């Protein structure tokens, strides 16, 4: 099951996994990993990311399975 995340929480998690912020334009943060993957995260204060958008980011941009993402996020939150 996917966690409910805000944009800020997802950005913090991705920075932990090796992504870095390359730019921010308005409420959207563009991030890049060392291996060349890119993603754009919307940050709207007080709002969680819609489940469909989170799934799209995980599968298409991060190139992870939903199970792998959930496991990595559980490890991250355990710190």
mmCIF file as gemmi writes it, N, C-alpha and C atoms, coordinates in Angstrom:
data_model
loop_
_atom_site.group_PDB
_atom_site.id
_atom_site.type_symbol
_atom_site.label_atom_id
_atom_site.label_alt_id
_atom_site.label_comp_id
_atom_site.label_asym_id
_atom_site.label_entity_id
_atom_site.label_seq_id
_atom_site.pdbx_PDB_ins_code
_atom_site.Cartn_x
_atom_site.Cartn_y
_atom_site.Cartn_z
_atom_site.occupancy
_atom_site.B_iso_or_equiv
_atom_site.pdbx_formal_charge
_atom_site.auth_seq_id
_atom_site.auth_asym_id
_atom_site.pdbx_PDB_model_num
ATOM 1 N N . UNK Axp A 1 ? 0.833 -1.184 0 1 0 ? 1 A 1
ATOM 2 C CA . UNK Axp A 1 ? 0 0 0 1 0 ? 1 A 1
ATOM 3 C C . UNK Axp A 1 ? 0.876 1.245 0 1 0 ? 1 A 1
ATOM 4 N N . UNK Axp A 2 ? 0.526 2.196 -0.833 1 0 ? 2 A 1
ATOM 5 C CA . UNK Axp A 2 ? 1.324 3.419 -0.942 1 0 ? 2 A 1
ATOM 6 C C . UNK Axp A 2 ? 1.083 4.342 0.247 1 0 ? 2 A 1
ATOM 7 N N . UNK Axp A 3 ? 2.142 5.01 0.702 1 0 ? 3 A 1
ATOM 8 C CA . UNK Axp A 3 ? 1.954 6.001 1.761 1 0 ? 3 A 1
ATOM 9 C C . UNK Axp A 3 ? 1.301 7.26 1.197 1 0 ? 3 A 1
ATOM 10 N N . UNK Axp A 4 ? 0.662 8.021 2.062 1 0 ? 4 A 1
ATOM 11 C CA . UNK Axp A 4 ? 0.109 9.314 1.673 1 0 ? 4 A 1
ATOM 12 C C . UNK Axp A 4 ? 1.21 10.337 1.919 1 0 ? 4 A 1
ATOM 13 N N . UNK Axp A 5 ? 1.644 11.028 0.853 1 0 ? 5 A 1
ATOM 14 C CA . UNK Axp A 5 ? 2.774 11.945 0.942 1 0 ? 5 A 1
ATOM 15 C C . UNK Axp A 5 ? 2.406 13.325 0.428 1 0 ? 5 A 1
ATOM 16 N N . UNK Axp A 6 ? 3.014 14.326 1.031 1 0 ? 6 A 1
ATOM 17 C CA . UNK Axp A 6 ? 2.936 15.668 0.462 1 0 ? 6 A 1
ATOM 18 C C . UNK Axp A 6 ? 4.119 15.806 -0.498 1 0 ? 6 A 1
ATOM 19 N N . UNK Axp A 7 ? 4.1 16.853 -1.289 1 0 ? 7 A 1
ATOM 20 C CA . UNK Axp A 7 ? 5.215 17.091 -2.197 1 0 ? 7 A 1
ATOM 21 C C . UNK Axp A 7 ? 6.527 17.272 -1.452 1 0 ? 7 A 1
ATOM 22 N N . UNK Axp A 8 ? 6.494 18.014 -0.331 1 0 ? 8 A 1
ATOM 23 C CA . UNK Axp A 8 ? 7.71 18.241 0.456 1 0 ? 8 A 1
ATOM 24 C C . UNK Axp A 8 ? 8.273 16.941 1.002 1 0 ? 8 A 1
ATOM 25 N N . UNK Axp A 9 ? 7.391 16.056 1.465 1 0 ? 9 A 1
ATOM 26 C CA . UNK Axp A 9 ? 7.849 14.767 1.994 1 0 ? 9 A 1
ATOM 27 C C . UNK Axp A 9 ? 8.496 13.928 0.893 1 0 ? 9 A 1
ATOM 28 N N . UNK Axp A 10 ? 7.919 13.943 -0.301 1 0 ? 10 A 1
ATOM 29 C CA . UNK Axp A 10 ? 8.492 13.18 -1.409 1 0 ? 10 A 1
ATOM 30 C C . UNK Axp A 10 ? 9.847 13.749 -1.82 1 0 ? 10 A 1
ATOM 31 N N . UNK Axp A 11 ? 9.973 15.067 -1.856 1 0 ? 11 A 1
ATOM 32 C CA . UNK Axp A 11 ? 11.259 15.688 -2.192 1 0 ? 11 A 1
ATOM 33 C C . UNK Axp A 11 ? 12.318 15.278 -1.174 1 0 ? 11 A 1
ATOM 34 N N . UNK Axp A 12 ? 11.988 15.32 0.123 1 0 ? 12 A 1
ATOM 35 C CA . UNK Axp A 12 ? 12.946 14.939 1.169 1 0 ? 12 A 1
ATOM 36 C C . UNK Axp A 12 ? 13.361 13.473 1.015 1 0 ? 12 A 1
ATOM 37 N N . UNK Axp A 13 ? 12.391 12.601 0.728 1 0 ? 13 A 1
ATOM 38 C CA . UNK Axp A 13 ? 12.713 11.183 0.529 1 0 ? 13 A 1
ATOM 39 C C . UNK Axp A 13 ? 13.616 10.992 -0.682 1 0 ? 13 A 1
ATOM 40 N N . UNK Axp A 14 ? 13.305 11.662 -1.788 1 0 ? 14 A 1
ATOM 41 C CA . UNK Axp A 14 ? 14.116 11.511 -2.998 1 0 ? 14 A 1
ATOM 42 C C . UNK Axp A 14 ? 15.53 12.044 -2.788 1 0 ? 14 A 1
ATOM 43 N N . UNK Axp A 15 ? 15.671 13.131 -2.032 1 0 ? 15 A 1
ATOM 44 C CA . UNK Axp A 15 ? 17.015 13.638 -1.726 1 0 ? 15 A 1
ATOM 45 C C . UNK Axp A 15 ? 17.788 12.598 -0.923 1 0 ? 15 A 1
ATOM 46 N N . UNK Axp A 16 ? 17.114 11.897 -0.037 1 0 ? 16 A 1
ATOM 47 C CA . UNK Axp A 16 ? 17.737 10.826 0.75 1 0 ? 16 A 1
ATOM 48 C C . UNK Axp A 16 ? 18.207 9.684 -0.15 1 0 ? 16 A 1
ATOM 49 N N . UNK Axp A 17 ? 17.468 9.418 -1.225 1 0 ? 17 A 1
ATOM 50 C CA . UNK Axp A 17 ? 17.821 8.304 -2.109 1 0 ? 17 A 1
ATOM 51 C C . UNK Axp A 17 ? 18.793 8.696 -3.213 1 0 ? 17 A 1
ATOM 52 N N . UNK Axp A 18 ? 19.269 9.936 -3.223 1 0 ? 18 A 1
ATOM 53 C CA . UNK Axp A 18 ? 20.293 10.312 -4.188 1 0 ? 18 A 1
ATOM 54 C C . UNK Axp A 18 ? 19.86 11.294 -5.26 1 0 ? 18 A 1
ATOM 55 N N . UNK Axp A 19 ? 18.62 11.722 -5.257 1 0 ? 19 A 1
ATOM 56 C CA . UNK Axp A 19 ? 18.18 12.739 -6.207 1 0 ? 19 A 1
ATOM 57 C C . UNK Axp A 19 ? 18.612 14.107 -5.689 1 0 ? 19 A 1
ATOM 58 N N . UNK Axp A 20 ? 18.836 15.024 -6.593 1 0 ? 20 A 1
ATOM 59 C CA . UNK Axp A 20 ? 19.142 16.395 -6.187 1 0 ? 20 A 1
ATOM 60 C C . UNK Axp A 20 ? 18.224 17.353 -6.934 1 0 ? 20 A 1
ATOM 61 N N . UNK Axp A 21 ? 17.925 18.461 -6.285 1 0 ? 21 A 1
ATOM 62 C CA . UNK Axp A 21 ? 17.065 19.472 -6.886 1 0 ? 21 A 1
ATOM 63 C C . UNK Axp A 21 ? 17.888 20.259 -7.892 1 0 ? 21 A 1
ATOM 64 N N . UNK Axp A 22 ? 17.408 20.33 -9.129 1 0 ? 22 A 1
ATOM 65 C CA . UNK Axp A 22 ? 18.133 21.1 -10.135 1 0 ? 22 A 1
ATOM 66 C C . UNK Axp A 22 ? 17.491 22.447 -10.396 1 0 ? 22 A 1
ATOM 67 N N . UNK Axp A 23 ? 16.198 22.564 -10.125 1 0 ? 23 A 1
ATOM 68 C CA . UNK Axp A 23 ? 15.557 23.875 -10.214 1 0 ? 23 A 1
ATOM 69 C C . UNK Axp A 23 ? 14.16 23.812 -9.619 1 0 ? 23 A 1
ATOM 70 N N . UNK Axp A 24 ? 13.667 24.986 -9.287 1 0 ? 24 A 1
ATOM 71 C CA . UNK Axp A 24 ? 12.282 25.104 -8.827 1 0 ? 24 A 1
ATOM 72 C C . UNK Axp A 24 ? 11.668 26.265 -9.57 1 0 ? 24 A 1
ATOM 73 N N . UNK Axp A 25 ? 10.512 26.026 -10.128 1 0 ? 25 A 1
ATOM 74 C CA . UNK Axp A 25 ? 9.791 27.068 -10.847 1 0 ? 25 A 1
ATOM 75 C C . UNK Axp A 25 ? 8.374 27.098 -10.3 1 0 ? 25 A 1
ATOM 76 N N . UNK Axp A 26 ? 8.068 28.143 -9.592 1 0 ? 26 A 1
ATOM 77 C CA . UNK Axp A 26 ? 6.766 28.223 -8.955 1 0 ? 26 A 1
ATOM 78 C C . UNK Axp A 26 ? 6.633 27.138 -7.904 1 0 ? 26 A 1
ATOM 79 N N . UNK Axp A 27 ? 5.582 26.351 -8.007 1 0 ? 27 A 1
ATOM 80 C CA . UNK Axp A 27 ? 5.342 25.306 -7.017 1 0 ? 27 A 1
ATOM 81 C C . UNK Axp A 27 ? 5.827 23.933 -7.48 1 0 ? 27 A 1
ATOM 82 N N . UNK Axp A 28 ? 6.683 23.876 -8.504 1 0 ? 28 A 1
ATOM 83 C CA . UNK Axp A 28 ? 7.164 22.6 -9.024 1 0 ? 28 A 1
ATOM 84 C C . UNK Axp A 28 ? 8.68 22.501 -8.868 1 0 ? 28 A 1
ATOM 85 N N . UNK Axp A 29 ? 9.121 21.381 -8.306 1 0 ? 29 A 1
ATOM 86 C CA . UNK Axp A 29 ? 10.544 21.125 -8.102 1 0 ? 29 A 1
ATOM 87 C C . UNK Axp A 29 ? 10.99 20.075 -9.106 1 0 ? 29 A 1
ATOM 88 N N . UNK Axp A 30 ? 12.033 20.383 -9.864 1 0 ? 30 A 1
ATOM 89 C CA . UNK Axp A 30 ? 12.598 19.446 -10.843 1 0 ? 30 A 1
ATOM 90 C C . UNK Axp A 30 ? 13.795 18.782 -10.185 1 0 ? 30 A 1
ATOM 91 N N . UNK Axp A 31 ? 13.818 17.444 -10.218 1 0 ? 31 A 1
ATOM 92 C CA . UNK Axp A 31 ? 14.887 16.697 -9.568 1 0 ? 31 A 1
ATOM 93 C C . UNK Axp A 31 ? 15.538 15.739 -10.553 1 0 ? 31 A 1
ATOM 94 N N . UNK Axp A 32 ? 16.829 15.441 -10.281 1 0 ? 32 A 1
ATOM 95 C CA . UNK Axp A 32 ? 17.594 14.535 -11.14 1 0 ? 32 A 1
ATOM 96 C C . UNK Axp A 32 ? 18.405 13.598 -10.267 1 0 ? 32 A 1
ATOM 97 N N . UNK Axp A 33 ? 18.5 12.342 -10.696 1 0 ? 33 A 1
ATOM 98 C CA . UNK Axp A 33 ? 19.329 11.375 -9.985 1 0 ? 33 A 1
ATOM 99 C C . UNK Axp A 33 ? 20.686 11.285 -10.676 1 0 ? 33 A 1
ATOM 100 N N . UNK Axp A 34 ? 21.634 10.662 -9.987 1 0 ? 34 A 1
ATOM 101 C CA . UNK Axp A 34 ? 22.972 10.504 -10.56 1 0 ? 34 A 1
ATOM 102 C C . UNK Axp A 34 ? 22.963 9.641 -11.812 1 0 ? 34 A 1
ATOM 103 N N . UNK Axp A 35 ? 21.986 8.734 -11.926 1 0 ? 35 A 1
ATOM 104 C CA . UNK Axp A 35 ? 21.944 7.85 -13.094 1 0 ? 35 A 1
ATOM 105 C C . UNK Axp A 35 ? 21.082 8.397 -14.238 1 0 ? 35 A 1
ATOM 106 N N . UNK Axp A 36 ? 20.65 9.67 -14.136 1 0 ? 36 A 1
ATOM 107 C CA . UNK Axp A 36 ? 19.988 10.316 -15.26 1 0 ? 36 A 1
ATOM 108 C C . UNK Axp A 36 ? 18.473 10.331 -15.229 1 0 ? 36 A 1
ATOM 109 N N . UNK Axp A 37 ? 17.852 9.824 -14.17 1 0 ? 37 A 1
ATOM 110 C CA . UNK Axp A 37 ? 16.395 9.871 -14.091 1 0 ? 37 A 1
ATOM 111 C C . UNK Axp A 37 ? 15.964 11.267 -13.637 1 0 ? 37 A 1
ATOM 112 N N . UNK Axp A 38 ? 14.863 11.749 -14.195 1 0 ? 38 A 1
ATOM 113 C CA . UNK Axp A 38 ? 14.309 13.061 -13.86 1 0 ? 38 A 1
ATOM 114 C C . UNK Axp A 38 ? 12.885 12.913 -13.37 1 0 ? 38 A 1
ATOM 115 N N . UNK Axp A 39 ? 12.473 13.836 -12.515 1 0 ? 39 A 1
ATOM 116 C CA . UNK Axp A 39 ? 11.079 13.892 -12.112 1 0 ? 39 A 1
ATOM 117 C C . UNK Axp A 39 ? 10.734 15.316 -11.704 1 0 ? 39 A 1
ATOM 118 N N . UNK Axp A 40 ? 9.464 15.64 -11.774 1 0 ? 40 A 1
ATOM 119 C CA . UNK Axp A 40 ? 8.96 16.939 -11.334 1 0 ? 40 A 1
ATOM 120 C C . UNK Axp A 40 ? 7.92 16.686 -10.253 1 0 ? 40 A 1
ATOM 121 N N . UNK Axp A 41 ? 8.108 17.347 -9.111 1 0 ? 41 A 1
ATOM 122 C CA . UNK Axp A 41 ? 7.227 17.162 -7.97 1 0 ? 41 A 1
ATOM 123 C C . UNK Axp A 41 ? 6.475 18.463 -7.701 1 0 ? 41 A 1
ATOM 124 N N . UNK Axp A 42 ? 5.141 18.438 -7.7 1 0 ? 42 A 1
ATOM 125 C CA . UNK Axp A 42 ? 4.395 19.645 -7.333 1 0 ? 42 A 1
ATOM 126 C C . UNK Axp A 42 ? 4.354 19.787 -5.811 1 0 ? 42 A 1
ATOM 127 N N . UNK Axp A 43 ? 4.599 20.992 -5.334 1 0 ? 43 A 1
ATOM 128 C CA . UNK Axp A 43 ? 4.552 21.254 -3.896 1 0 ? 43 A 1
ATOM 129 C C . UNK Axp A 43 ? 3.479 22.296 -3.648 1 0 ? 43 A 1
ATOM 130 N N . UNK Axp A 44 ? 2.359 21.834 -3.106 1 0 ? 44 A 1
ATOM 131 C CA . UNK Axp A 44 ? 1.252 22.72 -2.759 1 0 ? 44 A 1
ATOM 132 C C . UNK Axp A 44 ? 1.03 22.565 -1.266 1 0 ? 44 A 1
ATOM 133 N N . UNK Axp A 45 ? 1.26 23.636 -0.522 1 0 ? 45 A 1
ATOM 134 C CA . UNK Axp A 45 ? 1.224 23.546 0.937 1 0 ? 45 A 1
ATOM 135 C C . UNK Axp A 45 ? -0.118 23.027 1.431 1 0 ? 45 A 1
ATOM 136 N N . UNK Axp A 46 ? -0.02 22.099 2.369 1 0 ? 46 A 1
ATOM 137 C CA . UNK Axp A 46 ? -1.223 21.552 2.971 1 0 ? 46 A 1
ATOM 138 C C . UNK Axp A 46 ? -1.929 20.492 2.154 1 0 ? 46 A 1
ATOM 139 N N . UNK Axp A 47 ? -1.4 20.136 0.993 1 0 ? 47 A 1
ATOM 140 C CA . UNK Axp A 47 ? -2.061 19.151 0.142 1 0 ? 47 A 1
ATOM 141 C C . UNK Axp A 47 ? -1.168 17.93 -0.049 1 0 ? 47 A 1
ATOM 142 N N . UNK Axp A 48 ? -1.795 16.753 -0.033 1 0 ? 48 A 1
ATOM 143 C CA . UNK Axp A 48 ? -1.088 15.518 -0.34 1 0 ? 48 A 1
ATOM 144 C C . UNK Axp A 48 ? -1.096 15.313 -1.852 1 0 ? 48 A 1
ATOM 145 N N . UNK Axp A 49 ? -0.098 14.559 -2.33 1 0 ? 49 A 1
ATOM 146 C CA . UNK Axp A 49 ? -0.062 14.232 -3.754 1 0 ? 49 A 1
ATOM 147 C C . UNK Axp A 49 ? -1.203 13.268 -4.075 1 0 ? 49 A 1
ATOM 148 N N . UNK Axp A 50 ? -1.893 13.481 -5.176 1 0 ? 50 A 1
ATOM 149 C CA . UNK Axp A 50 ? -2.922 12.517 -5.583 1 0 ? 50 A 1
ATOM 150 C C . UNK Axp A 50 ? -2.298 11.147 -5.83 1 0 ? 50 A 1
ATOM 151 N N . UNK Axp A 51 ? -3.024 10.092 -5.474 1 0 ? 51 A 1
ATOM 152 C CA . UNK Axp A 51 ? -2.495 8.72 -5.614 1 0 ? 51 A 1
ATOM 153 C C . UNK Axp A 51 ? -2.056 8.406 -7.041 1 0 ? 51 A 1
ATOM 154 N N . UNK Axp A 52 ? -2.842 8.83 -8.023 1 0 ? 52 A 1
ATOM 155 C CA . UNK Axp A 52 ? -2.495 8.547 -9.414 1 0 ? 52 A 1
ATOM 156 C C . UNK Axp A 52 ? -1.201 9.213 -9.825 1 0 ? 52 A 1
ATOM 157 N N . UNK Axp A 53 ? -0.994 10.441 -9.397 1 0 ? 53 A 1
ATOM 158 C CA . UNK Axp A 53 ? 0.246 11.15 -9.72 1 0 ? 53 A 1
ATOM 159 C C . UNK Axp A 53 ? 1.428 10.488 -9.032 1 0 ? 53 A 1
ATOM 160 N N . UNK Axp A 54 ? 1.26 10.093 -7.777 1 0 ? 54 A 1
ATOM 161 C CA . UNK Axp A 54 ? 2.344 9.416 -7.059 1 0 ? 54 A 1
ATOM 162 C C . UNK Axp A 54 ? 2.707 8.108 -7.76 1 0 ? 54 A 1
ATOM 163 N N . UNK Axp A 55 ? 1.707 7.339 -8.188 1 0 ? 55 A 1
ATOM 164 C CA . UNK Axp A 55 ? 1.978 6.095 -8.925 1 0 ? 55 A 1
ATOM 165 C C . UNK Axp A 55 ? 2.734 6.368 -10.223 1 0 ? 55 A 1
ATOM 166 N N . UNK Axp A 56 ? 2.319 7.408 -10.949 1 0 ? 56 A 1
ATOM 167 C CA . UNK Axp A 56 ? 2.976 7.766 -12.211 1 0 ? 56 A 1
ATOM 168 C C . UNK Axp A 56 ? 4.433 8.146 -11.966 1 0 ? 56 A 1
ATOM 169 N N . UNK Axp A 57 ? 4.687 8.935 -10.933 1 0 ? 57 A 1
ATOM 170 C CA . UNK Axp A 57 ? 6.057 9.343 -10.613 1 0 ? 57 A 1
ATOM 171 C C . UNK Axp A 57 ? 6.902 8.114 -10.273 1 0 ? 57 A 1
ATOM 172 N N . UNK Axp A 58 ? 6.354 7.219 -9.457 1 0 ? 58 A 1
ATOM 173 C CA . UNK Axp A 58 ? 7.108 6.03 -9.043 1 0 ? 58 A 1
ATOM 174 C C . UNK Axp A 58 ? 7.418 5.131 -10.233 1 0 ? 58 A 1
ATOM 175 N N . UNK Axp A 59 ? 6.398 4.809 -11.036 1 0 ? 59 A 1
ATOM 176 C CA . UNK Axp A 59 ? 6.591 3.863 -12.138 1 0 ? 59 A 1
ATOM 177 C C . UNK Axp A 59 ? 7.369 4.464 -13.295 1 0 ? 59 A 1
ATOM 178 N N . UNK Axp A 60 ? 6.974 5.65 -13.756 1 0 ? 60 A 1
ATOM 179 C CA . UNK Axp A 60 ? 7.56 6.208 -14.974 1 0 ? 60 A 1
ATOM 180 C C . UNK Axp A 60 ? 8.85 6.987 -14.719 1 0 ? 60 A 1
ATOM 181 N N . UNK Axp A 61 ? 8.853 7.84 -13.697 1 0 ? 61 A 1
ATOM 182 C CA . UNK Axp A 61 ? 10.013 8.706 -13.473 1 0 ? 61 A 1
ATOM 183 C C . UNK Axp A 61 ? 11.095 8.023 -12.641 1 0 ? 61 A 1
ATOM 184 N N . UNK Axp A 62 ? 10.701 7.368 -11.55 1 0 ? 62 A 1
ATOM 185 C CA . UNK Axp A 62 ? 11.679 6.717 -10.684 1 0 ? 62 A 1
ATOM 186 C C . UNK Axp A 62 ? 12.051 5.327 -11.177 1 0 ? 62 A 1
ATOM 187 N N . UNK Axp A 63 ? 11.234 4.774 -12.071 1 0 ? 63 A 1
ATOM 188 C CA . UNK Axp A 63 ? 11.447 3.44 -12.642 1 0 ? 63 A 1
ATOM 189 C C . UNK Axp A 63 ? 11.553 2.391 -11.544 1 0 ? 63 A 1
ATOM 190 N N . UNK Axp A 64 ? 10.62 2.45 -10.589 1 0 ? 64 A 1
ATOM 191 C CA . UNK Axp A 64 ? 10.557 1.493 -9.491 1 0 ? 64 A 1
ATOM 192 C C . UNK Axp A 64 ? 9.186 0.823 -9.507 1 0 ? 64 A 1
ATOM 193 N N . UNK Axp A 65 ? 9.108 -0.334 -8.875 1 0 ? 65 A 1
ATOM 194 C CA . UNK Axp A 65 ? 7.797 -0.932 -8.665 1 0 ? 65 A 1
ATOM 195 C C . UNK Axp A 65 ? 7.187 -0.271 -7.432 1 0 ? 65 A 1
ATOM 196 N N . UNK Axp A 66 ? 5.879 -0.358 -7.308 1 0 ? 66 A 1
ATOM 197 C CA . UNK Axp A 66 ? 5.209 0.229 -6.146 1 0 ? 66 A 1
ATOM 198 C C . UNK Axp A 66 ? 5.668 -0.451 -4.863 1 0 ? 66 A 1
ATOM 199 N N . UNK Axp A 67 ? 5.924 -1.759 -4.93 1 0 ? 67 A 1
ATOM 200 C CA . UNK Axp A 67 ? 6.38 -2.507 -3.753 1 0 ? 67 A 1
ATOM 201 C C . UNK Axp A 67 ? 7.772 -2.049 -3.335 1 0 ? 67 A 1
ATOM 202 N N . UNK Axp A 68 ? 8.689 -1.875 -4.308 1 0 ? 68 A 1
ATOM 203 C CA . UNK Axp A 68 ? 10.043 -1.419 -3.993 1 0 ? 68 A 1
ATOM 204 C C . UNK Axp A 68 ? 10.019 -0.03 -3.363 1 0 ? 68 A 1
ATOM 205 N N . UNK Axp A 69 ? 9.19 0.856 -3.924 1 0 ? 69 A 1
ATOM 206 C CA . UNK Axp A 69 ? 9.081 2.205 -3.37 1 0 ? 69 A 1
ATOM 207 C C . UNK Axp A 69 ? 8.571 2.161 -1.938 1 0 ? 69 A 1
ATOM 208 N N . UNK Axp A 70 ? 7.523 1.379 -1.686 1 0 ? 70 A 1
ATOM 209 C CA . UNK Axp A 70 ? 6.957 1.29 -0.34 1 0 ? 70 A 1
ATOM 210 C C . UNK Axp A 70 ? 7.982 0.761 0.651 1 0 ? 70 A 1
ATOM 211 N N . UNK Axp A 71 ? 8.755 -0.249 0.236 1 0 ? 71 A 1
ATOM 212 C CA . UNK Axp A 71 ? 9.789 -0.817 1.106 1 0 ? 71 A 1
ATOM 213 C C . UNK Axp A 71 ? 10.876 0.218 1.416 1 0 ? 71 A 1
ATOM 214 N N . UNK Axp A 72 ? 11.346 0.917 0.389 1 0 ? 72 A 1
ATOM 215 C CA . UNK Axp A 72 ? 12.375 1.949 0.599 1 0 ? 72 A 1
ATOM 216 C C . UNK Axp A 72 ? 11.861 3.065 1.493 1 0 ? 72 A 1
ATOM 217 N N . UNK Axp A 73 ? 10.608 3.449 1.31 1 0 ? 73 A 1
ATOM 218 C CA . UNK Axp A 73 ? 10.038 4.517 2.128 1 0 ? 73 A 1
ATOM 219 C C . UNK Axp A 73 ? 9.895 4.076 3.584 1 0 ? 73 A 1
ATOM 220 N N . UNK Axp A 74 ? 9.532 2.801 3.801 1 0 ? 74 A 1
ATOM 221 C CA . UNK Axp A 74 ? 9.439 2.288 5.182 1 0 ? 74 A 1
ATOM 222 C C . UNK Axp A 74 ? 10.807 2.321 5.856 1 0 ? 74 A 1
ATOM 223 N N . UNK Axp A 75 ? 11.862 1.944 5.114 1 0 ? 75 A 1
ATOM 224 C CA . UNK Axp A 75 ? 13.219 1.994 5.662 1 0 ? 75 A 1
ATOM 225 C C . UNK Axp A 75 ? 13.604 3.43 6.005 1 0 ? 75 A 1
ATOM 226 N N . UNK Axp A 76 ? 13.278 4.345 5.108 1 0 ? 76 A 1
ATOM 227 C CA . UNK Axp A 76 ? 13.577 5.77 5.316 1 0 ? 76 A 1
ATOM 228 C C . UNK Axp A 76 ? 12.88 6.306 6.554 1 0 ? 76 A 1
ATOM 229 N N . UNK Axp A 77 ? 11.602 5.998 6.714 1 0 ? 77 A 1
ATOM 230 C CA . UNK Axp A 77 ? 10.841 6.486 7.869 1 0 ? 77 A 1
ATOM 231 C C . UNK Axp A 77 ? 11.308 5.832 9.167 1 0 ? 77 A 1
ATOM 232 N N . UNK Axp A 78 ? 11.94 4.683 9.071 1 0 ? 78 A 1
ATOM 233 C CA . UNK Axp A 78 ? 12.421 3.985 10.253 1 0 ? 78 A 1
ATOM 234 C C . UNK Axp A 78 ? 13.649 4.63 10.88 1 0 ? 78 A 1
ATOM 235 N N . UNK Axp A 79 ? 14.267 5.548 10.157 1 0 ? 79 A 1
ATOM 236 C CA . UNK Axp A 79 ? 15.492 6.199 10.65 1 0 ? 79 A 1
ATOM 237 C C . UNK Axp A 79 ? 15.197 7.114 11.793 1 0 ? 79 A 1
